[in-house]
Amino acid sequence: MKNAIARILFSLLLILVGGTLQAQAKDDPWDPFRFLIGDWVGEGKEGQGSGYFSLTPDLQGKVLVRKNHAELPAANGRPAAAHDDGDLQKRRRQIP
């Protein structure tokens, strides 16, 4: 009898936890963009420049922070240059 009650309670716990995790995934406004989150490196051919950027959630997941760095080689009388920029992306939840 105790074993049956333990199984029922464990099953209920799994159902509750699964429902909570599913609700959190539905509430994640960044879910369609998760594959972009992380650090990225761009490498051009010799003499074309290179760079990297990162995309990370911040402010308790309310915004995505993009940081970018590019290095451009000297070309056509122009000196070599480096460029840094960034921005914040805020996504509103869709209203049903």
C-alpha atoms as an extended CHARMM CRD file, in Angstrom:
* protein
*
        96  EXT
         1         1  MET       CA              0.0000000000        0.0000000000        0.0000000000  PROA      1               0.0000000000
         2         2  LYS       CA              2.7820000000        2.4290000000        0.9150000000  PROA      2               0.0000000000
         3         3  ASN       CA              4.5160000000        1.5820000000       -2.3650000000  PROA      3               0.0000000000
         4         4  ALA       CA              1.3740000000        2.4000000000       -4.3790000000  PROA      4               0.0000000000
         5         5  ILE       CA              0.9200000000        5.7490000000       -2.5970000000  PROA      5               0.0000000000
         6         6  ALA       CA              4.5800000000        6.5920000000       -3.1740000000  PROA      6               0.0000000000
         7         7  ARG       CA              4.1890000000        5.8430000000       -6.9050000000  PROA      7               0.0000000000
         8         8  ILE       CA              1.0690000000        7.9970000000       -7.1320000000  PROA      8               0.0000000000
         9         9  LEU       CA              2.7630000000       10.9000000000       -5.3280000000  PROA      9               0.0000000000
        10        10  PHE       CA              5.8510000000       10.5680000000       -7.5040000000  PROA      10              0.0000000000
        11        11  SER       CA              3.6850000000       10.5420000000      -10.6500000000  PROA      11              0.0000000000
        12        12  LEU       CA              1.8410000000       13.6650000000       -9.4900000000  PROA      12              0.0000000000
        13        13  LEU       CA              5.1520000000       15.3670000000       -8.7860000000  PROA      13              0.0000000000
        14        14  LEU       CA              6.3980000000       14.5800000000      -12.3010000000  PROA      14              0.0000000000
        15        15  ILE       CA              3.1910000000       15.9350000000      -13.8080000000  PROA      15              0.0000000000
        16        16  LEU       CA              3.4340000000       19.1630000000      -11.7870000000  PROA      16              0.0000000000
        17        17  VAL       CA              7.1210000000       19.6970000000      -12.5630000000  PROA      17              0.0000000000
        18        18  GLY       CA              6.5970000000       18.9100000000      -16.2500000000  PROA      18              0.0000000000
        19        19  GLY       CA              3.7010000000       21.3670000000      -16.4540000000  PROA      19              0.0000000000
        20        20  THR       CA              5.7490000000       24.0710000000      -14.7480000000  PROA      20              0.0000000000
        21        21  LEU       CA              8.7010000000       23.5750000000      -17.1110000000  PROA      21              0.0000000000
        22        22  GLN       CA              6.3940000000       23.6470000000      -20.1210000000  PROA      22              0.0000000000
        23        23  ALA       CA              4.7680000000       26.8790000000      -18.8780000000  PROA      23              0.0000000000
        24        24  GLN       CA              8.2170000000       28.4620000000      -18.4460000000  PROA      24              0.0000000000
        25        25  ALA       CA              9.1790000000       27.5320000000      -22.0150000000  PROA      25              0.0000000000
        26        26  LYS       CA              5.9510000000       29.1120000000      -23.3350000000  PROA      26              0.0000000000
        27        27  ASP       CA              6.6800000000       32.2910000000      -21.3630000000  PROA      27              0.0000000000
        28        28  ASP       CA             10.2100000000       32.6030000000      -22.8010000000  PROA      28              0.0000000000
        29        29  PRO       CA             10.0760000000       35.4410000000      -25.3600000000  PROA      29              0.0000000000
        30        30  TRP       CA             13.5600000000       34.4790000000      -26.6100000000  PROA      30              0.0000000000
        31        31  ASP       CA             12.7550000000       30.8380000000      -27.3510000000  PROA      31              0.0000000000
        32        32  PRO       CA             12.7680000000       31.3210000000      -31.1680000000  PROA      32              0.0000000000
        33        33  PHE       CA             16.2060000000       32.9720000000      -30.8930000000  PROA      33              0.0000000000
        34        34  ARG       CA             17.9380000000       30.5810000000      -28.4610000000  PROA      34              0.0000000000
        35        35  PHE       CA             20.0600000000       29.1480000000      -31.2760000000  PROA      35              0.0000000000
        36        36  LEU       CA             21.7010000000       32.5900000000      -31.7290000000  PROA      36              0.0000000000
        37        37  ILE       CA             22.6280000000       33.1100000000      -28.0860000000  PROA      37              0.0000000000
        38        38  GLY       CA             26.3290000000       32.6420000000      -27.4270000000  PROA      38              0.0000000000
        39        39  ASP       CA             29.7010000000       33.7450000000      -28.8100000000  PROA      39              0.0000000000
        40        40  TRP       CA             30.3070000000       33.9140000000      -32.5640000000  PROA      40              0.0000000000
        41        41  VAL       CA             33.5120000000       34.4230000000      -34.5640000000  PROA      41              0.0000000000
        42        42  GLY       CA             33.7160000000       35.6440000000      -38.1440000000  PROA      42              0.0000000000
        43        43  GLU       CA             36.9030000000       35.0340000000      -40.0870000000  PROA      43              0.0000000000
        44        44  GLY       CA             37.3730000000       36.4790000000      -43.5380000000  PROA      44              0.0000000000
        45        45  LYS       CA             39.9740000000       35.4890000000      -46.0850000000  PROA      45              0.0000000000
        46        46  GLU       CA             43.4670000000       36.9080000000      -45.7810000000  PROA      46              0.0000000000
        47        47  GLY       CA             43.2670000000       40.7000000000      -45.9030000000  PROA      47              0.0000000000
        48        48  GLN       CA             39.4630000000       40.8720000000      -45.5370000000  PROA      48              0.0000000000
        49        49  GLY       CA             39.1890000000       41.4420000000      -41.8140000000  PROA      49              0.0000000000
        50        50  SER       CA             37.7190000000       39.5230000000      -38.9290000000  PROA      50              0.0000000000
        51        51  GLY       CA             35.4780000000       39.9950000000      -35.9630000000  PROA      51              0.0000000000
        52        52  TYR       CA             33.3600000000       38.4560000000      -33.2690000000  PROA      52              0.0000000000
        53        53  PHE       CA             30.1520000000       39.1300000000      -31.4120000000  PROA      53              0.0000000000
        54        54  SER       CA             28.2440000000       37.8190000000      -28.4470000000  PROA      54              0.0000000000
        55        55  LEU       CA             24.5410000000       37.6530000000      -27.7780000000  PROA      55              0.0000000000
        56        56  THR       CA             23.5850000000       37.1190000000      -24.1420000000  PROA      56              0.0000000000
        57        57  PRO       CA             20.4130000000       37.5010000000      -22.0880000000  PROA      57              0.0000000000
        58        58  ASP       CA             20.5680000000       40.1040000000      -19.3300000000  PROA      58              0.0000000000
        59        59  LEU       CA             18.3330000000       41.9600000000      -16.8660000000  PROA      59              0.0000000000
        60        60  GLN       CA             16.6340000000       38.7580000000      -15.7240000000  PROA      60              0.0000000000
        61        61  GLY       CA             16.0720000000       37.6390000000      -19.3280000000  PROA      61              0.0000000000
        62        62  LYS       CA             14.1970000000       40.8150000000      -20.3030000000  PROA      62              0.0000000000
        63        63  VAL       CA             16.7800000000       41.9130000000      -22.9040000000  PROA      63              0.0000000000
        64        64  LEU       CA             19.4210000000       40.4150000000      -25.1760000000  PROA      64              0.0000000000
        65        65  VAL       CA             22.7530000000       42.2340000000      -25.1870000000  PROA      65              0.0000000000
        66        66  ARG       CA             24.7380000000       42.1720000000      -28.4330000000  PROA      66              0.0000000000
        67        67  LYS       CA             28.4210000000       43.1640000000      -28.3630000000  PROA      67              0.0000000000
        68        68  ASN       CA             30.3780000000       43.3270000000      -31.6060000000  PROA      68              0.0000000000
        69        69  HSD       CA             34.0570000000       43.8050000000      -32.4800000000  PROA      69              0.0000000000
        70        70  ALA       CA             35.4380000000       44.0480000000      -36.0170000000  PROA      70              0.0000000000
        71        71  GLU       CA             39.0100000000       44.4730000000      -37.2440000000  PROA      71              0.0000000000
        72        72  LEU       CA             39.5320000000       45.8690000000      -40.7230000000  PROA      72              0.0000000000
        73        73  PRO       CA             42.9330000000       45.6900000000      -42.4190000000  PROA      73              0.0000000000
        74        74  ALA       CA             44.5200000000       48.6250000000      -44.2200000000  PROA      74              0.0000000000
        75        75  ALA       CA             43.4140000000       48.8270000000      -47.8580000000  PROA      75              0.0000000000
        76        76  ASN       CA             43.4880000000       51.3500000000      -50.7270000000  PROA      76              0.0000000000
        77        77  GLY       CA             45.3520000000       53.9580000000      -48.6820000000  PROA      77              0.0000000000
        78        78  ARG       CA             43.0050000000       53.5700000000      -45.6950000000  PROA      78              0.0000000000
        79        79  PRO       CA             44.6830000000       52.6430000000      -42.3910000000  PROA      79              0.0000000000
        80        80  ALA       CA             43.7200000000       49.5410000000      -40.4440000000  PROA      80              0.0000000000
        81        81  ALA       CA             40.8220000000       50.0780000000      -38.0710000000  PROA      81              0.0000000000
        82        82  ALA       CA             38.9410000000       48.4010000000      -35.2660000000  PROA      82              0.0000000000
        83        83  HSD       CA             35.2620000000       48.9210000000      -34.5340000000  PROA      83              0.0000000000
        84        84  ASP       CA             33.2050000000       48.0990000000      -31.4420000000  PROA      84              0.0000000000
        85        85  ASP       CA             29.4620000000       48.4630000000      -31.0430000000  PROA      85              0.0000000000
        86        86  GLY       CA             26.5620000000       46.9170000000      -29.2360000000  PROA      86              0.0000000000
        87        87  ASP       CA             22.8730000000       47.1670000000      -28.5970000000  PROA      87              0.0000000000
        88        88  LEU       CA             20.0080000000       45.8900000000      -26.4790000000  PROA      88              0.0000000000
        89        89  GLN       CA             17.0530000000       43.9900000000      -27.8850000000  PROA      89              0.0000000000
        90        90  LYS       CA             13.8130000000       43.9220000000      -25.9340000000  PROA      90              0.0000000000
        91        91  ARG       CA             11.0140000000       41.6430000000      -27.0420000000  PROA      91              0.0000000000
        92        92  ARG       CA              7.4450000000       42.0520000000      -25.9380000000  PROA      92              0.0000000000
        93        93  ARG       CA              5.3180000000       39.0710000000      -25.1960000000  PROA      93              0.0000000000
        94        94  GLN       CA              2.6590000000       38.4880000000      -27.8150000000  PROA      94              0.0000000000
        95        95  ILE       CA             -0.8200000000       39.1600000000      -26.5600000000  PROA      95              0.0000000000
        96        96  PRO       CA             -3.1550000000       36.2610000000      -27.3760000000  PROA      96              0.0000000000
